[in-house]
Amino acid sequence: MNVERGVGALDRDTEAVLGWAIREGATNVIRHGRSKRCSIQMSRSGGEVRVDISNDGERVVPAAPGNGLVGLEERMHEIGGRVEAAPLPHGGFRLRVTVPLDHRVQPELHPTAELAAPQR
């Protein structure tokens, strides 16, 4: 596994959302990837943070998204983020999650958001 993180400091909400996305992506690589290598890359540009999780597994026909990816898509939609999940042209699979840096996570949308919510 190769991990590249060049995004600088992030607020707790963003870290929580990205952590959940990375766990989902890594779990899918282990369960479904049949791969030898996995890469996790994080980048920051234009007010967004993007995470790409890719593997070199066999080229497979994509199945319907499972509960994990559906839940991830729902969470990202709620905060204005995006999820792209697709096979790569020469084999393997990539999950790309993009999170706007100006989002606010509501406690009912994310279990760890209460910890990250500003105190009043």
Backbone as CSV, one residue per row, in Angstrom:
resi,resn,N_x,N_y,N_z,CA_x,CA_y,CA_z,C_x,C_y,C_z
1,MET,0.850,-1.171,0.000,0.000,0.000,0.000,0.889,1.224,0.000
2,ASN,0.508,2.182,-0.794,1.208,3.448,-0.876,0.230,4.556,-0.502
3,VAL,0.632,5.426,0.426,-0.236,6.523,0.855,0.511,7.831,0.659
4,GLU,-0.118,8.775,-0.047,0.450,10.105,-0.237,-0.535,11.120,0.308
5,ARG,-0.046,11.957,1.227,-0.919,12.975,1.824,-0.199,14.307,1.773
6,GLY,-0.625,15.165,0.879,-0.008,16.471,0.753,-1.032,17.578,0.819
7,VAL,-1.915,17.533,1.795,-3.012,18.498,1.832,-2.904,19.498,2.973
8,GLY,-1.913,19.375,3.837,-1.800,20.280,4.964,-2.829,19.981,6.041
9,ALA,-2.982,20.919,6.956,-3.908,20.736,8.078,-5.355,20.834,7.604
10,LEU,-6.200,19.986,8.183,-7.630,19.978,7.872,-8.420,20.101,9.168
11,ASP,-9.628,20.655,9.087,-10.459,20.725,10.285,-10.986,19.330,10.624
12,ARG,-11.496,19.182,11.832,-11.932,17.861,12.317,-13.090,17.296,11.509
13,ASP,-14.010,18.151,11.057,-15.121,17.672,10.234,-14.605,17.022,8.956
14,THR,-13.696,17.716,8.287,-13.154,17.196,7.028,-12.377,15.917,7.277
15,GLU,-11.573,15.885,8.330,-10.837,14.656,8.657,-11.784,13.497,8.915
16,ALA,-12.885,13.753,9.622,-13.843,12.684,9.924,-14.485,12.140,8.651
17,VAL,-14.900,13.029,7.763,-15.535,12.607,6.513,-14.539,11.850,5.640
18,LEU,-13.327,12.372,5.509,-12.322,11.698,4.685,-11.908,10.369,5.302
19,GLY,-11.819,10.316,6.627,-11.485,9.053,7.293,-12.509,7.983,6.999
20,TRP,-13.780,8.365,7.027,-14.843,7.407,6.723,-14.736,6.935,5.279
21,ALA,-14.464,7.860,4.349,-14.334,7.502,2.934,-13.142,6.575,2.710
22,ILE,-12.021,6.853,3.369,-10.831,6.012,3.211,-11.078,4.622,3.784
23,ARG,-11.735,4.539,4.932,-12.066,3.214,5.491,-12.945,2.421,4.534
24,GLU,-13.952,3.068,3.960,-14.842,2.388,3.010,-14.063,1.913,1.786
25,GLY,-13.214,2.784,1.247,-12.427,2.409,0.073,-11.455,1.285,0.355
26,ALA,-10.741,1.361,1.483,-9.781,0.305,1.831,-10.493,-1.017,2.090
27,THR,-11.645,-0.962,2.740,-12.423,-2.183,2.976,-12.820,-2.824,1.653
28,ASN,-13.246,-2.013,0.690,-13.626,-2.552,-0.613,-12.440,-3.158,-1.350
29,VAL,-11.263,-2.558,-1.227,-10.069,-3.133,-1.855,-9.802,-4.515,-1.274
30,ILE,-9.881,-4.637,0.043,-9.607,-5.917,0.702,-10.664,-6.954,0.345
31,ARG,-11.922,-6.568,0.369,-13.009,-7.524,0.123,-13.184,-7.906,-1.340
32,HIS,-13.016,-6.937,-2.237,-13.403,-7.169,-3.624,-12.275,-6.989,-4.636
33,GLY,-11.160,-6.399,-4.234,-10.152,-5.964,-5.187,-9.335,-7.035,-5.865
34,ARG,-9.094,-8.153,-5.194,-8.186,-9.169,-5.730,-6.946,-8.496,-6.326
35,SER,-6.352,-7.623,-5.548,-5.236,-6.824,-6.041,-3.972,-7.079,-5.235
36,LYS,-2.850,-6.669,-5.829,-1.553,-6.748,-5.155,-1.146,-5.396,-4.591
37,ARG,-1.658,-4.342,-5.183,-1.277,-2.993,-4.767,-2.513,-2.111,-4.596
38,CYS,-2.381,-1.211,-3.641,-3.423,-0.214,-3.398,-2.722,1.123,-3.177
39,SER,-3.263,2.171,-3.734,-2.700,3.505,-3.587,-3.774,4.436,-3.044
40,ILE,-3.406,5.234,-2.055,-4.298,6.263,-1.525,-3.582,7.592,-1.689
41,GLN,-4.182,8.487,-2.459,-3.588,9.794,-2.706,-4.575,10.873,-2.300
42,MET,-4.065,11.877,-1.587,-4.885,13.016,-1.187,-4.297,14.267,-1.810
43,SER,-5.174,15.124,-2.331,-4.719,16.390,-2.899,-5.713,17.485,-2.523
44,ARG,-5.208,18.705,-2.557,-6.027,19.867,-2.182,-5.898,20.896,-3.298
45,SER,-7.038,21.361,-3.812,-7.010,22.330,-4.898,-8.361,23.022,-4.995
46,GLY,-8.343,24.315,-5.243,-9.568,25.058,-5.504,-10.643,24.935,-4.445
47,GLY,-10.278,24.917,-3.179,-11.275,24.843,-2.115,-11.844,23.459,-1.873
48,GLU,-11.175,22.429,-2.390,-11.630,21.048,-2.212,-10.456,20.152,-1.830
49,VAL,-10.784,19.065,-1.164,-9.819,17.995,-0.905,-10.319,16.774,-1.660
50,ARG,-9.400,16.113,-2.355,-9.773,14.921,-3.113,-8.947,13.742,-2.632
51,VAL,-9.606,12.601,-2.490,-8.949,11.345,-2.150,-9.199,10.377,-3.291
52,ASP,-8.125,9.796,-3.808,-8.209,8.741,-4.816,-7.689,7.457,-4.197
53,ILE,-8.509,6.423,-4.200,-8.104,5.103,-3.728,-8.195,4.183,-4.931
54,SER,-7.053,3.647,-5.352,-7.055,2.790,-6.535,-6.298,1.509,-6.240
55,ASN,-6.620,0.479,-7.027,-5.915,-0.794,-6.881,-5.649,-1.375,-8.259
56,ASP,-4.821,-2.404,-8.291,-4.433,-3.036,-9.554,-5.110,-4.387,-9.746
57,GLY,-6.263,-4.565,-9.168,-6.971,-5.842,-9.253,-7.424,-6.174,-10.662
58,GLU,-8.009,-7.344,-10.787,-8.500,-7.818,-12.076,-9.607,-6.909,-12.580
59,ARG,-9.686,-6.814,-13.898,-10.786,-6.044,-14.498,-12.061,-6.862,-14.362
60,VAL,-13.035,-6.292,-13.696,-14.302,-6.990,-13.474,-15.454,-6.106,-13.933
61,VAL,-16.547,-6.744,-14.255,-17.756,-5.997,-14.595,-18.291,-5.386,-13.308
62,PRO,-18.516,-4.064,-13.282,-18.985,-3.449,-12.042,-20.355,-3.973,-11.632
63,ALA,-20.450,-4.300,-10.367,-21.733,-4.725,-9.794,-22.468,-3.487,-9.305
64,ALA,-23.690,-3.667,-8.920,-24.437,-2.559,-8.317,-23.723,-2.150,-7.035
65,PRO,-23.683,-0.855,-6.737,-23.006,-0.426,-5.516,-23.639,-1.045,-4.277
66,GLY,-22.782,-1.421,-3.328,-23.266,-1.980,-2.070,-23.679,-0.878,-1.114
67,ASN,-24.086,-1.285,0.074,-24.551,-0.328,1.078,-23.488,0.691,1.454
68,GLY,-22.223,0.254,1.499,-21.152,1.166,1.890,-20.993,2.321,0.922
69,LEU,-20.942,2.021,-0.377,-20.803,3.084,-1.367,-22.064,3.934,-1.465
70,VAL,-23.212,3.317,-1.337,-24.465,4.083,-1.365,-24.491,5.058,-0.187
71,GLY,-24.132,4.583,1.001,-24.082,5.453,2.174,-23.070,6.572,2.011
72,LEU,-21.914,6.248,1.428,-20.880,7.252,1.190,-21.398,8.314,0.219
73,GLU,-22.060,7.895,-0.845,-22.617,8.853,-1.803,-23.653,9.758,-1.135
74,GLU,-24.483,9.190,-0.275,-25.491,9.997,0.429,-24.834,11.037,1.323
75,ARG,-23.806,10.638,2.074,-23.104,11.588,2.955,-22.441,12.697,2.153
76,MET,-21.772,12.320,1.073,-21.083,13.327,0.270,-22.087,14.298,-0.353
77,HIS,-23.221,13.802,-0.798,-24.256,14.667,-1.372,-24.729,15.689,-0.334
78,GLU,-24.901,15.268,0.910,-25.383,16.156,1.975,-24.436,17.317,2.243
79,ILE,-23.143,17.133,2.009,-22.174,18.201,2.283,-21.648,18.845,1.002
80,GLY,-22.248,18.500,-0.132,-21.820,19.085,-1.400,-20.616,18.401,-2.011
81,GLY,-20.283,17.211,-1.526,-19.159,16.450,-2.064,-19.592,15.530,-3.196
82,ARG,-18.611,14.832,-3.745,-18.875,13.927,-4.863,-18.160,12.603,-4.649
83,VAL,-18.748,11.537,-5.200,-18.144,10.206,-5.195,-18.150,9.694,-6.625
84,GLU,-17.002,9.212,-7.065,-16.894,8.556,-8.362,-16.251,7.201,-8.108
85,ALA,-16.876,6.148,-8.576,-16.346,4.796,-8.393,-16.471,4.067,-9.722
86,ALA,-15.327,3.601,-10.254,-15.375,2.960,-11.566,-14.127,2.120,-11.794
87,PRO,-14.256,1.096,-12.645,-13.076,0.326,-13.025,-12.129,1.197,-13.850
88,LEU,-10.843,0.897,-13.762,-9.835,1.599,-14.549,-9.689,0.914,-15.906
89,PRO,-9.250,1.638,-16.931,-9.204,1.075,-18.285,-8.368,-0.200,-18.432
90,HIS,-7.287,-0.320,-17.688,-6.390,-1.472,-17.842,-6.438,-2.419,-16.654
91,GLY,-7.535,-2.416,-15.943,-7.680,-3.266,-14.769,-7.611,-2.452,-13.499
92,GLY,-8.154,-2.995,-12.463,-8.186,-2.287,-11.195,-9.433,-1.438,-11.067
93,PHE,-9.461,-0.663,-10.013,-10.655,0.111,-9.674,-10.213,1.379,-8.970
94,ARG,-10.986,2.449,-9.137,-10.679,3.692,-8.430,-11.939,4.239,-7.779
95,LEU,-11.781,4.633,-6.524,-12.801,5.376,-5.794,-12.245,6.776,-5.598
96,ARG,-12.975,7.777,-6.063,-12.558,9.172,-5.895,-13.628,9.890,-5.084
97,VAL,-13.193,10.535,-4.011,-14.096,11.292,-3.140,-13.584,12.728,-3.094
98,THR,-14.476,13.671,-3.360,-14.122,15.087,-3.338,-14.993,15.789,-2.304
99,VAL,-14.347,16.520,-1.390,-15.043,17.189,-0.286,-14.730,18.680,-0.341
100,PRO,-15.761,19.536,-0.365,-15.503,20.976,-0.302,-14.999,21.348,1.092
101,LEU,-14.022,22.240,1.143,-13.448,22.616,2.436,-14.369,23.508,3.258
102,ASP,-15.387,24.086,2.649,-16.284,24.971,3.398,-17.565,24.271,3.843
103,HIS,-17.588,22.950,3.857,-18.786,22.208,4.265,-18.944,22.236,5.786
104,ARG,-20.143,21.931,6.229,-20.410,21.741,7.655,-21.126,20.416,7.801
105,VAL,-20.614,19.562,8.649,-21.225,18.257,8.893,-22.228,18.400,10.025
106,GLN,-23.451,17.977,9.792,-24.478,17.992,10.827,-24.360,16.712,11.652
107,PRO,-24.496,16.779,12.981,-24.343,15.587,13.827,-25.204,14.410,13.399
108,GLU,-26.419,14.656,12.921,-27.271,13.536,12.523,-26.793,12.886,11.230
109,LEU,-25.896,13.542,10.492,-25.401,12.980,9.235,-24.112,12.200,9.406
110,HIS,-23.410,12.420,10.494,-22.136,11.737,10.687,-21.935,11.458,12.166
111,PRO,-21.665,10.215,12.528,-21.582,9.854,13.944,-20.489,10.565,14.721
112,THR,-19.405,11.003,14.076,-18.338,11.671,14.819,-18.456,13.187,14.751
113,ALA,-19.464,13.705,14.075,-19.589,15.152,13.909,-19.822,15.868,15.233
114,GLU,-20.485,15.230,16.188,-20.709,15.883,17.476,-19.390,16.225,18.145
115,LEU,-18.386,15.387,17.948,-17.076,15.662,18.524,-16.424,16.852,17.856
116,ALA,-16.728,17.054,16.563,-16.083,18.112,15.806,-16.892,19.402,15.777
117,ALA,-18.117,19.376,16.248,-18.967,20.563,16.199,-18.421,21.639,17.130
118,PRO,-18.465,22.903,16.705,-17.986,23.977,17.572,-18.822,24.059,18.843
119,GLN,-18.161,24.342,19.933,-18.839,24.483,21.226,-19.443,25.874,21.321
120,ARG,-20.647,25.964,21.865,-21.314,27.272,22.011,-21.389,27.648,23.456
